[in-house]
Amino acid sequence: MDLLKISDLHAAYDVNYPNKMDGLIIIDTLPLQIQPYLRSAQKFEGLILLFCKEGTAVLKVNNELCTVDQNKILIILPEMPIEPMDWSTDFVAVLFVMTYDFIDKFTILPEFINNTEVLNMPVIHPSEKDLLLIEDIVQLLQKHYVLPKTILLEQMIQYLVFSLITAVAQAYPTLSDKNNLQKNRINDITDTFYNLLNKHGHIQRNVSFYADHLHITPQHLSTLIKKKTGKSVKSWIEFAIINKAKEYLNNTSLSIKQISDELEFADASLFCRYFKRCTGQTPNAYKNRQLFCQKKYQINIPKDIIITDDHIYVLSNLFGCI
């Protein structure tokens, strides 16, 4: 059984919607171009949501028969075998097909596709309240999907899809706890931020760099990180820069100018002022004190310890070297 990619659907469907969007396709009719894909067994590369508006369809999903009729939703998880068996002449549905890359943009989507409850119950019948909300979101998505795409419009569509998945998730008890979803989202943002910081923190000083990678606003990221860790994003970035600078000072023979270049400061004097503002010492003073203590007392000083005159006084007393 072949894996059908979203690009195949785009190629077949672009005649109707030339303004395609990477990672997402919305199908609200069954034109001749795509009917072959819907009449034979397929596996899709991403997540599919089928909203039945009228009529009835019978499909074999993951080797289990599923019946979808009016106001029911079928969730087809990535790479799950699907084989349409039959549908009524009045069958009308809206399909949303999303790639892995599109799914990864929002924390709830990976959580959604890996949920056992979703796997075991692919057909749901939302409550009347949830159904009204879902219908409103679907109509908004259909309306805007056909418009010429801009960056802002694509971002809006992404957030609408996120809202749609969240509304659908209300049908599953394990996904419907908003507090848990919010906690998971905050934890994932924090973990991803730390990963980005470890990789890029010594040269990426703008909060917007991390916010863009996390698909949230800089203000939102700053608020979440401050609430979660007690430190601001700028403080964490400062920590990453200084930590890397100490690593260069302690473990390499690079000059101050070379270290400044490695950390992408405009010039060495700016780096020295930055380092002193953060640590209370110039880079040279920090390095000399570290070397002094290592040579005189034969001990390794952790790089995150800033050696002051008080430290040297205590060490002198301990080793009897006043």
Disulfide bonds with the S-S distance in Angstrom:
none
